[in-house]
Amino acid sequence: MTLANEPQLHAGADLSSVRGPVERALPEVERAIAECLDALPATLRAACIRMASAGGRRLRARLVLTAAQAAGKDADPTAPGPVAAAAAIELVHLASLVHDDLLDAAPTRRGADTINAVEGPAAALLAGNCLQAAAMGCAARIGADAVTLLQAAVVDLCAGAALEQENRYRADVGARDVLAVARLKAGTLLSAACRLGALAAPGADDGAVAALGEYGRLLGTALQLLDDLLDVTSSPALLGKPVESDFANGIVTLPALPALAADPLLRSLLRPDLSPHERRYAMTSIRQGGGVDRTHRAAVRHIARARMLCTGRALPPTAAAESLAAVPHRFLSTQLSLVDPTHRPLFSSLG
């Protein structure tokens, strides 16, 4: 499980298919983010701009803008409220990445040198704090409810990271613990994005706000489960990043749970500094333990529930709601295409 609150997403696995007003609003979101970065202390400004410019698909901003349309019966996403909400969620996301890179001592992020690697750990800590404050300022433009929502999201992100650290190298971690980390770390921001978008839309009722928030939480949790799955079943060439790293780093994910319960030797390997031979054994045990298929089924269940929320009574039948309904299965298809062909037999329901 990545420490960066950012499951790896790949070509096609985004909301770029949602055109029209959402696409027209994105430049406004970029301008709002740039204004916030320009207002940061001079000693931190350049570092934050470097990280903000290091790529990213603006998935969370797109979710905010689309959720605003879905909740407000095709409300204008280029209006000041949705734009401020989108900027706020992207700034919180950036802050979480800066802090996670600090915790991980990561040297690079999306090909750019991290703040902790160049400007130092103190600068990274302060930069992340400033970015969170800037996000709260954007949320304040929407109202007190938006600020409260974003504050709660930051607390949940921290709670998820703390729980993950607490569970490192523990063989007694259960599925409830693993899913809690996924919901807190990956589901939190997507839930906040959808709820903020709904809050920024005129005329959105409480039912729509709640449904969109749960949609985001389910989608984010599913994406984290798929990311955990790909760590066991993909390859660096397909995924574009290292694989087989979760268990070696003491992070217990859903694919490993059945094997840990059945294999005493695997439990003894849940420690730092494994040899190459021990890592190979661990991966073989995990893949043969049945956890891969179990995780796939859990992700599919989350995705099906997310889709149902967009087609139920809570949301008006709009083009935006239809777009949101299509997103989970698009993510599922794209992520599963990154499974190495040699590992596809581990899935009972894949062709």
Phi, psi and omega in degrees: 000126180295146176276001191260011179056026187218080175309139185293121180246148189230178186310130179092341183265061178210191180256023183293346178282349177274103187262199174071227187303323180299316180294324179290335181281336186300318176300326177294322177296317179298320179295321179295319178296316180299320178298320178294319180292322179295335181274357180288160176306142185302327183289343182246347190300308185298321180295317180292321178297321179300316181289324179292335182267005187274020176104191185114148187264001183056038178303314184293321176297318179298321178296317177304309186293320179289322177296324177299318177295316184293322182280329185257026179053061180063043174298158183283112180287349178275359179293158184303322182298302178300324179296316179296321179296318180295318178296319181299314183291325178292325178291321175297318178299314179298318178300319180295323178292318179299315180291322179292322175298324176295313179298323184273351188054040183285132181279332183221160175215118180053038177083356179256147176293133181287163181294319180295332180281329185257301184274342176109161182301320181297317179296322179295317179299312182292323179296315178299320178297317179295322179295322176296319179296320178297321178298319179296324177297319176296317181296327181297337178292339180271320179149173183297324180298323180292320178296315179300317180299314182291322176300316179296324179296318179297318178299317179295321177300315179294320179297320179295317179295320179294318179296320179298317178295320179298327184271358183298137178061024177254122181277351182263011178293137181252176182298324180297320179294316182297315180293327178296318178297315180298317180295316183289316187276320184256324181284332186299310186290322178291325175295315179297321179301313182291321179292319178298318178300318180293319179296329182279352182269133178292136174084004180287134180267170184299325180296319179293319179299314181295317181296317180292323177297317179292323175304311180296321180295316179295317180296313180298319178296318178298318180296322178293319177299319178293323177296317177298322179296316182292333176299333182262334191241353180260192179222158178303324181295320180281320189272334181080015176203166180298150176239177179058035184253338185299303183298318181298333178265010176081011180267114180272120180244171185303321180300336185271344191298311181299320180293320178298322180291331187258343190240101179300325180295320178298320178299323180289341180271359179279075183204166180289164169060052175287147174283163176305320179296318180294323178295319178297316179299315182300315181294322178296316180297316181296316182293329182271358186273353180093358183287336179296310180293323178299318180291320178301315181295322178296318178297318180297320179296316179298320181292320179296320179293322178297316180297320182297327180295333180275347183246005180271194186281343186292331182248139175294149181286097181233168176298325179294319178296321177296321179296316178296323180296329182279340187297313186303315181290331176295317176299313182302311181298317183292315181294319181290339176292347181267002175289133178296134183306329181292342182255359181297329177297347178289344180261125181285340187244015175258147178279000000 
